[in-house]
Amino acid sequence: MAGLLDGEARMANRLVGLGIQRLRIDGHNFTAHTFHHSELTSSLNPVTQGIRQRGKIPGEAVYQVNRLVATYLHLYFPSSPEGTASLFIE
């Protein structure tokens, strides 16, 4: 990774994350999806997690350090225009 967050990413031999999730961040609800072949281990505590539409395993973690927000989730910005603006405007 770029070294911006504490942690280590490793490539897996298979697809690790796939599917639609919901995410609530800073009081805004987003629709998002994930698709990745890597796994992240970090000592950071997530500020929130996605909620999977199917299955019982926890959704993708969202980490924040100062103004940096990082996650495997790809947010669908039109699902929350005000929430999207809040991510980019201080």
TORKOL-4160 file (C-alpha; in steps of 0.2 Angstrom, whole numbers, padded with zeros to 4 digits, m for minus):
90
<pt num="1" X="0000" Y="0000" Z="0000"/>
<pt num="2" X="0005" Y="0018" Z="0000"/>
<pt num="3" X="0010" Y="0018" Z="0019"/>
<pt num="4" X="m0003" Y="0031" Z="0023"/>
<pt num="5" X="m0011" Y="0020" Z="0036"/>
<pt num="6" X="m0004" Y="0007" Z="0049"/>
<pt num="7" X="m0007" Y="m0010" Z="0042"/>
<pt num="8" X="m0002" Y="m0023" Z="0029"/>
<pt num="9" X="m0011" Y="m0029" Z="0013"/>
<pt num="10" X="m0008" Y="m0046" Z="0006"/>
<pt num="11" X="m0014" Y="m0053" Z="m0010"/>
<pt num="12" X="m0025" Y="m0069" Z="m0008"/>
<pt num="13" X="m0027" Y="m0084" Z="m0019"/>
<pt num="14" X="m0045" Y="m0080" Z="m0022"/>
<pt num="15" X="m0058" Y="m0067" Z="m0022"/>
<pt num="16" X="m0060" Y="m0060" Z="m0004"/>
<pt num="17" X="m0073" Y="m0047" Z="m0005"/>
<pt num="18" X="m0088" Y="m0046" Z="m0017"/>
<pt num="19" X="m0105" Y="m0038" Z="m0016"/>
<pt num="20" X="m0116" Y="m0024" Z="m0012"/>
<pt num="21" X="m0116" Y="m0016" Z="0005"/>
<pt num="22" X="m0124" Y="m0001" Z="0014"/>
<pt num="23" X="m0113" Y="0011" Z="0023"/>
<pt num="24" X="m0117" Y="0025" Z="0036"/>
<pt num="25" X="m0103" Y="0037" Z="0038"/>
<pt num="26" X="m0104" Y="0055" Z="0046"/>
<pt num="27" X="m0123" Y="0053" Z="0047"/>
<pt num="28" X="m0125" Y="0049" Z="0029"/>
<pt num="29" X="m0131" Y="0033" Z="0021"/>
<pt num="30" X="m0122" Y="0026" Z="0005"/>
<pt num="31" X="m0124" Y="0012" Z="m0006"/>
<pt num="32" X="m0107" Y="0004" Z="m0010"/>
<pt num="33" X="m0099" Y="m0012" Z="m0018"/>
<pt num="34" X="m0083" Y="m0021" Z="m0015"/>
<pt num="35" X="m0073" Y="m0032" Z="m0026"/>
<pt num="36" X="m0055" Y="m0037" Z="m0021"/>
<pt num="37" X="m0042" Y="m0050" Z="m0020"/>
<pt num="38" X="m0032" Y="m0043" Z="m0006"/>
<pt num="39" X="m0033" Y="m0044" Z="0013"/>
<pt num="40" X="m0029" Y="m0030" Z="0025"/>
<pt num="41" X="m0023" Y="m0032" Z="0043"/>
<pt num="42" X="m0021" Y="m0016" Z="0054"/>
<pt num="43" X="m0020" Y="m0011" Z="0072"/>
<pt num="44" X="m0032" Y="0003" Z="0068"/>
<pt num="45" X="m0050" Y="0002" Z="0074"/>
<pt num="46" X="m0063" Y="0005" Z="0061"/>
<pt num="47" X="m0074" Y="0020" Z="0063"/>
<pt num="48" X="m0088" Y="0011" Z="0055"/>
<pt num="49" X="m0092" Y="m0005" Z="0044"/>
<pt num="50" X="m0102" Y="m0009" Z="0029"/>
<pt num="51" X="m0118" Y="m0019" Z="0031"/>
<pt num="52" X="m0118" Y="m0034" Z="0018"/>
<pt num="53" X="m0135" Y="m0037" Z="0009"/>
<pt num="54" X="m0132" Y="m0056" Z="0011"/>
<pt num="55" X="m0122" Y="m0067" Z="0023"/>
<pt num="56" X="m0118" Y="m0065" Z="0041"/>
<pt num="57" X="m0100" Y="m0059" Z="0040"/>
<pt num="58" X="m0096" Y="m0041" Z="0044"/>
<pt num="59" X="m0095" Y="m0029" Z="0030"/>
<pt num="60" X="m0080" Y="m0020" Z="0025"/>
<pt num="61" X="m0071" Y="m0009" Z="0038"/>
<pt num="62" X="m0069" Y="0010" Z="0036"/>
<pt num="63" X="m0053" Y="0018" Z="0043"/>
<pt num="64" X="m0050" Y="0036" Z="0047"/>
<pt num="65" X="m0034" Y="0045" Z="0051"/>
<pt num="66" X="m0037" Y="0064" Z="0052"/>
<pt num="67" X="m0045" Y="0069" Z="0035"/>
<pt num="68" X="m0040" Y="0052" Z="0027"/>
<pt num="69" X="m0055" Y="0040" Z="0025"/>
<pt num="70" X="m0050" Y="0023" Z="0018"/>
<pt num="71" X="m0060" Y="0007" Z="0014"/>
<pt num="72" X="m0061" Y="m0006" Z="0001"/>
<pt num="73" X="m0079" Y="0000" Z="m0002"/>
<pt num="74" X="m0083" Y="0009" Z="m0019"/>
<pt num="75" X="m0096" Y="0022" Z="m0014"/>
<pt num="76" X="m0110" Y="0025" Z="m0026"/>
<pt num="77" X="m0110" Y="0044" Z="m0024"/>
<pt num="78" X="m0127" Y="0047" Z="m0031"/>
<pt num="79" X="m0134" Y="0037" Z="m0017"/>
<pt num="80" X="m0130" Y="0051" Z="m0005"/>
<pt num="81" X="m0125" Y="0068" Z="m0014"/>
<pt num="82" X="m0124" Y="0077" Z="0003"/>
<pt num="83" X="m0114" Y="0063" Z="0011"/>
<pt num="84" X="m0102" Y="0064" Z="m0004"/>
<pt num="85" X="m0100" Y="0083" Z="m0003"/>
<pt num="86" X="m0096" Y="0080" Z="0016"/>
<pt num="87" X="m0082" Y="0069" Z="0011"/>
<pt num="88" X="m0073" Y="0082" Z="0001"/>
<pt num="89" X="m0078" Y="0098" Z="0009"/>
<pt num="90" X="m0072" Y="0103" Z="0026"/>
